[in-house]
Amino acid sequence: MGCCGQGRAALRQATSPTPERPAAGPAERRVLVHYRAGAPVVVRGVASGRLYEFDAARPTLYVAEGDAAALLRSRWFERSD
């Protein structure tokens, strides 16, 4: 009878690695959003869960459309076209 650890090792070798998450597809709509304050801020998008880092050097970023709707309700962000 073999050790139970051998079964785990065989299972590890038999499973394939987790595939990387694909990049955003062309169907995803983006909105250019401008951060009005100068202090650095990191915001998590409510729809996508992505992190957006705004600061004085990068105050304008493309944001997923669902995330932009929430940001634009704040006085700190405005749409930039």
C-alpha positions in Angstrom: 0.0 0.0 0.0 1.4 3.4 -1.0 1.6 6.5 1.1 -1.2 9.0 0.6 1.3 11.7 -0.3 2.1 9.9 -3.5 -1.4 10.3 -4.7 -1.3 14.1 -4.1 2.0 14.3 -6.0 0.5 12.4 -9.0 -2.6 14.6 -9.0 -0.4 17.8 -9.0 1.5 16.5 -12.0 -1.7 15.5 -13.9 -3.5 18.9 -13.5 -2.8 21.7 -15.9 -1.8 25.1 -14.7 -4.5 27.8 -14.3 -4.7 29.8 -17.5 -4.0 33.5 -17.4 -6.9 35.9 -17.5 -7.4 37.2 -21.0 -6.9 40.9 -21.7 -9.9 43.1 -22.0 -11.7 42.4 -25.2 -12.6 44.9 -27.9 -16.3 44.8 -26.8 -15.5 46.5 -23.5 -16.4 50.2 -23.6 -14.0 52.7 -22.0 -14.5 56.3 -20.8 -11.8 58.9 -20.4 -12.1 60.2 -16.8 -10.1 63.1 -15.3 -9.3 63.3 -11.5 -9.7 66.9 -10.3 -7.6 66.7 -7.1 -3.9 66.5 -6.9 -3.4 64.1 -4.1 -2.7 60.5 -5.2 -5.7 58.1 -4.9 -6.4 54.5 -5.8 -10.0 53.6 -6.6 -11.5 50.2 -7.1 -14.1 50.1 -9.9 -17.5 49.0 -8.6 -18.4 47.1 -11.8 -15.1 45.6 -12.8 -13.2 45.4 -9.6 -10.1 46.9 -11.3 -7.8 49.3 -9.5 -7.3 52.8 -11.0 -4.4 54.9 -9.7 -4.8 58.7 -10.2 -2.3 61.3 -9.2 -1.0 64.7 -10.4 1.3 63.1 -13.0 -1.6 60.9 -14.3 -4.9 62.6 -13.6 -6.6 61.2 -16.7 -7.2 57.5 -17.4 -9.5 55.3 -19.5 -11.9 53.6 -17.1 -14.4 50.8 -17.8 -17.8 52.3 -18.6 -19.5 50.7 -15.6 -16.8 52.0 -13.3 -16.9 55.5 -14.8 -20.6 55.9 -14.0 -19.9 55.6 -10.3 -16.7 57.8 -10.4 -18.5 60.6 -12.3 -21.1 60.9 -9.5 -18.3 62.1 -7.2 -17.2 65.7 -7.2 -13.5 64.5 -7.7 -14.0 63.1 -11.2 -15.2 64.5 -14.5 -15.5 63.1 -18.0 -12.6 64.1 -20.3 -13.2 64.0 -24.1 
